[in-house]
Amino acid sequence: MLSFKEIKELIDLVSAKNLAGVEIERAGFRIRIEGQRAEPPSNGGSAAPYFYPAIPEPARQISTTASGDLPAAAPAVAKPEETPEPDVHYILSPIVGTFYRSASPESAPFVSPGDRVERNKILCIIEAMKLMNEIESDVAGEVVKVFPQNGQPVEYGERLFAIKTT
């Protein structure tokens, strides 16, 4: 076994001689000291940060008038917003995973559009990291829509079901 003083001397040696590293093994004790990697010198002595290149914006087509002038202002295209129905409740995914409508491929779906559900009824399973998570209804009502397809990946907060409460 090496003493603290011997280890410090090895570190100083690797640093002073700009060695890539040294590895020593004695009577079952093994130590490895790595030096600076062979990189071009930078101004601060440490590795230069890596910057990811900017992703270019897609080209935009600008139309001109017949006289060659630019139009005054193009109207902004508004994203159509869904108007929430007052009696519809959305069940959102609490986790990221794979959506399954039934417990196994051979069994029937837990619920289908038109089915009546009560609170705490199992609606689906989301598999995350090999764990099967049962997603339950937090309201009573009628299933109006199932958003994801069976076996489809879902994100946190993504709509899974629309339930019309009555």
C-alpha positions in Angstrom: 0.0 0.0 0.0 1.2 3.5 -0.8 1.4 6.2 1.8 -0.3 9.6 1.4 3.1 11.2 0.7 3.8 8.7 -2.1 0.4 9.2 -3.7 0.9 13.0 -3.6 4.4 12.6 -5.2 2.8 10.5 -8.0 0.2 13.1 -8.6 2.9 15.8 -8.8 5.0 13.7 -11.2 2.0 13.1 -13.5 1.2 16.8 -13.5 4.8 18.0 -13.9 5.6 15.6 -16.8 2.2 16.2 -18.5 1.6 12.4 -18.5 -1.7 11.0 -19.6 -1.8 8.9 -16.4 -0.1 6.2 -14.4 -1.4 3.0 -12.8 0.3 1.1 -10.1 -0.6 -2.2 -8.5 1.1 -3.7 -5.4 0.0 -6.6 -3.3 -3.7 -6.3 -4.2 -3.7 -2.5 -3.9 -4.2 -0.6 -7.1 -4.2 3.1 -7.8 -4.7 5.0 -11.1 -3.9 8.7 -11.5 -5.0 10.3 -14.7 -3.4 13.5 -15.9 -4.6 16.1 -18.4 -5.9 14.8 -21.7 -3.9 15.7 -24.7 -6.0 18.7 -25.9 -5.1 21.9 -27.5 -4.2 24.5 -24.9 -6.9 26.9 -24.0 -6.6 30.4 -22.6 -7.7 29.5 -19.0 -5.9 26.2 -18.6 -9.2 24.2 -18.4 -11.1 22.5 -21.1 -12.9 24.9 -23.4 -16.7 24.7 -23.1 -18.5 23.1 -26.0 -21.3 25.1 -27.5 -24.0 23.4 -29.5 -24.6 25.0 -32.8 -27.8 27.0 -33.1 -30.6 25.3 -35.0 -31.5 27.5 -37.9 -35.1 28.8 -38.1 -37.1 27.4 -41.1 -37.1 29.8 -44.0 -40.1 32.0 -44.3 -41.7 33.0 -47.6 -42.5 36.7 -47.9 -44.9 37.6 -50.6 -44.8 40.9 -52.3 -47.5 42.9 -54.0 -47.7 43.4 -57.8 -45.6 46.6 -57.5 -42.9 44.7 -55.6 -43.6 46.3 -52.3 -43.9 44.3 -49.1 -47.4 44.0 -47.7 -48.2 46.3 -44.7 -48.6 43.5 -42.2 -49.5 39.9 -42.4 -52.3 38.9 -40.0 -51.0 36.6 -37.2 -52.3 33.0 -37.6 -54.0 32.2 -34.3 -53.8 28.7 -33.0 -57.4 27.4 -32.8 -58.2 27.0 -29.1 -60.5 24.3 -28.0 -63.4 25.7 -26.1 -63.7 23.5 -23.0 -67.2 22.0 -22.6 -68.6 22.8 -19.2 -69.5 19.2 -18.3 -66.4 17.5 -19.7 -63.6 16.5 -17.4 -60.2 15.5 -18.8 -58.1 12.7 -17.2 -54.5 13.7 -17.7 -51.4 11.4 -17.7 -49.7 11.7 -14.3 -46.5 10.2 -15.7 -44.5 9.5 -18.9 -44.9 6.0 -20.2 -46.8 3.7 -22.6 -50.6 3.8 -22.6 -52.5 0.5 -22.5 -56.3 0.2 -22.6 -56.4 -3.3 -21.1 -54.6 -5.5 -18.6 -53.4 -7.8 -21.4 -53.6 -8.0 -25.2 -56.2 -10.7 -25.0 -58.5 -8.9 -22.5 -61.2 -6.3 -23.2 -60.4 -2.6 -22.6 -61.1 -1.2 -19.1 -63.4 1.4 -20.6 -64.7 2.5 -24.1 -66.5 5.6 -25.3 -70.1 5.4 -24.0 -69.2 3.5 -20.8 -70.4 4.9 -17.5 -67.6 5.1 -14.9 -67.6 5.8 -11.2 -64.9 7.5 -9.1 -61.8 5.2 -8.6 -62.6 3.0 -11.6 -59.5 1.8 -13.4 -59.4 3.5 -16.9 -56.1 2.3 -18.2 -52.5 1.3 -17.4 -49.4 3.3 -18.1 -46.2 1.4 -18.1 -43.2 3.3 -16.9 -39.8 1.7 -16.4 -41.4 -1.8 -16.4 -43.9 -0.8 -13.7 -47.6 -1.0 -14.5 -49.4 2.0 -13.1 -53.2 1.8 -12.9 -54.9 5.2 -13.8 -58.2 5.7 -12.1 -61.1 8.1 -12.7 -61.3 11.0 -10.3 -64.9 11.7 -11.4 -68.1 9.8 -12.2 -69.6 10.2 -15.6 -69.7 8.9 -19.2 -66.5 8.3 -21.2 -66.8 10.5 -24.3 -63.4 10.0 -25.8 -60.1 8.0 -25.5 -57.3 10.2 -26.8 -54.2 7.9 -27.1 -54.1 4.7 -29.1 -53.3 1.4 -27.3 -49.5 1.0 -27.0 -48.8 4.7 -27.7 -46.3 6.6 -25.7 -47.8 9.4 -23.5 -46.3 12.5 -21.9 -46.9 14.0 -18.5 -50.1 16.1 -18.6 -51.3 14.7 -21.9 -55.0 14.1 -22.2 -56.0 10.4 -21.8 -59.8 10.5 -21.5 -62.7 12.9 -21.8 -65.5 12.2 -19.3 -68.8 13.9 -19.4 -69.9 14.5 -15.8 -73.6 14.5 -15.0 
